[in-house]
Amino acid sequence: AASIGAPNHKPILLISGEQGCGKSTLLSRWALQYGNNSDIPLITHYIGCSTYSRDLSHMLENVLQILGVDIDETGGEDQLMTECTSKQWSSLQDNIELFNRAVQAQEQKFVLAIDCLESMSVDSDHAHVLENFTWLPNNIPDTCRIIITCTTNSPPYENFTKKYNSKGEKNYVEYPMEGISDVEQRKVVIQRHLETYCKHLDPQQLHTICNTNLSHNPMYLVAVANELRVFGIYEEVDTQINSIVEAPTQEALWFNIFNRWCRDYGGVLTCSRKITGSRTRSVSSL
């Protein structure tokens, strides 16, 4: 944010990493600290549990409304902002056009933070909008900085890096997150989670969990800790741990957790986010 207004700085910060490595946590904690220490407006959009939060058009509407309010508060009369706040948004293309024009016209400095880029969605007729990132301005003005989090090895990540690598020169700064490399820190994550519920593991049990191929991932550690928290047979904890760490991928771990939920609570498993491909087959087989 300190670079806003400087003409030679990269306009986009890309926070990348695998799912569960802490991208959203980093962004939300930074946003909280930033809001307490900066006068430059920060606009944030997080992907929540509802499908509405994933909708690109909905996100653009929110940003337009906030930009309109900011300009109104300065006392300026701007026809574009009047159009943005009063227009009935009839299509995604309308929102994109207004968003691009609003960013270019904005004189006040601001930061836009968008979480979980790979979860953004549009209807099938506008898939190219996400694939080609036509909703983002080609030339981001010096008054604007954009922060994006995105999962690596996802199509949006590949498309984004391809678009903003112009002639071999990146038009963005990338901050890759690689999880927790220190095994002792991994143990701390497990211990702190279990201590909240007055539970603990012995050193060998912690060693077994924190030396698996997936244990660098914070979400994996918390998921494992929570499974052990609700496991009530003390004599079989070692067996349960061995069963949990056998999962070769995070998807396999969550598949096992979903199975346990269905056994314990019954009912039908539903998901508010779009699940496709092999994930659909995995969930459907529960």
Beta strands, then each sheet from edge to edge (+ up, - down):
strand 1: 12-17
strand 2: 42-45
strand 3: 110-114
strand 4: 144-151
strand 5: 165-166
strand 6: 169-170
strand 7: 172-176
sheet 1: 2+ 3+ 4+ 1+ 7+
sheet 2: 5+ 6-
end
